[in-house]
Amino acid sequence: MNMIDVTVPLLDLKAQYATIRHEIEPAVQEVLETQIFIGGPKVAALESRCAEYLGMPHAVGCSNGSDAIILALDALGIGPGDEVIVPTFTFFSTAGSVSRVGATPIFADIDPATYQIDPASIRAALAARPEGAVKAIIPVHLFGQACDLDAIMAIAREHDLKVIEDAAQAIGTEDVHGRRVGSVGDLGTYSFFPSKNLGGYGDGGLCATNDAEIAERMQRFRNHGMKPKYFHHDVGLNSRLDALQAAILLVKIEHLDAWSDARQANARFYDAAFAAAGAATSAVSLDEGGLPLRTPQPAAAGARHIYNQYVIRVPSAQRDEIRRILTEAKIGTEIYYPRCLHQQDCYRELGRRFGYQAGAFPHSERAAGEVIAIPIYPEVTEAQQQHVVDTLLAAVRS
Ligand SMILES: *Cc1c(COP(=O)(O)O)cnc(C)c1O
């Protein structure tokens, strides 16, 4: 085979910037001329644009997606002594934010086909805790795909639990009923970290809700619990969104649907190319043989998957070597996530308390050993994708 000289980074923000530079630069310039950097009209405009986009009346900007979860927990009155169910296969801050408010994360496993929190595992976690100890669930819409909100909301109603949807990777994702995620539970939290589908040029985050009272509390908490100025209702934090980020995000949000459509088209390209080579989806375990590569489960009918990541599975014993071959071919990859949260050093004490030994969450632990994210960003070209496909197929067959 010919060595083609194609570089394919995991994410190419420079390629995206080249397409919107002419809109970004005047927007930034405008903020510089006003010298209003904290709050102000740009932040207010972004909040109302996000509320409209997400289909909720209230959106509250904050410093990052991790703080968004902290503000949500604070606004729902969750703190020391309370327990919150989270998936063990997610980015750290889903659980870290629970710990930061003094509450205790209780882990649940995932569905191996979709990587989303498994409702049956939520029920098992609840059954193992004293009645009333668990106050909330934080389902994560991982990789841009909706989790099973019907089942999760049914559990929440039965046990009187709050639901915070961690939609950091899922702005604009819709579930099987066409509901934008974040709007189904008590509130949704979002991140504008640069690698998310709607990324700023720095940190940023947002909470959105249908509930006016929750929104008001979050507005207060993000600014030292202060209302009016210098009078403090609660001990809040400094977690404000800044005007430069808001101005940039106001430009970018108008492109978001086109970018998400492009990601979907790129996913279809990979799905078709790998299926033609004999790859099954991750609904089929690697134990069942065939080509040792699994593609992501496509979104269920009616749902909208925005592909923040396109995550394949390969046998864990081959993963390092496959990544090495991809790196050599100048293809960027990442492991989201190599270690489950119940196995992190900082949660060793929790593990002892709740018996989270190795094997406690088999589907999550297995995924942590098998997954690889490959380039899916909107600007990736067909030639670049073909290079990824050819290189990967050669690697898994070798
Ligand atoms: C990125 C992310 C967060 C945190 O967002 P930051 O803005 O980086 O703090 C939380 N949860 C998930 C699932 C994420 O992917």
The ligand as a Gaussian input file, in Angstrom:
#p B3LYP/6-31G(d) Opt

LIG

0 1
 C      -16.194000      18.152000      29.765000
 C      -17.093000      17.469000      30.717000
 C      -17.451000      18.017000      31.959000
 C      -16.801000      19.226000      32.539000
 O      -16.718000      20.322000      31.772000
 P      -15.546000      21.413000      32.017000
 O      -16.071000      22.585000      31.293000
 O      -14.312000      20.857000      31.445000
 O      -15.456000      21.646000      33.480000
 C      -18.370000      17.350000      32.750000
 N      -18.896000      16.192000      32.346000
 C      -18.574000      15.613000      31.186000
 C      -19.221000      14.317000      30.812000
 C      -17.655000      16.221000      30.336000
 O      -17.335000      15.631000      29.185000

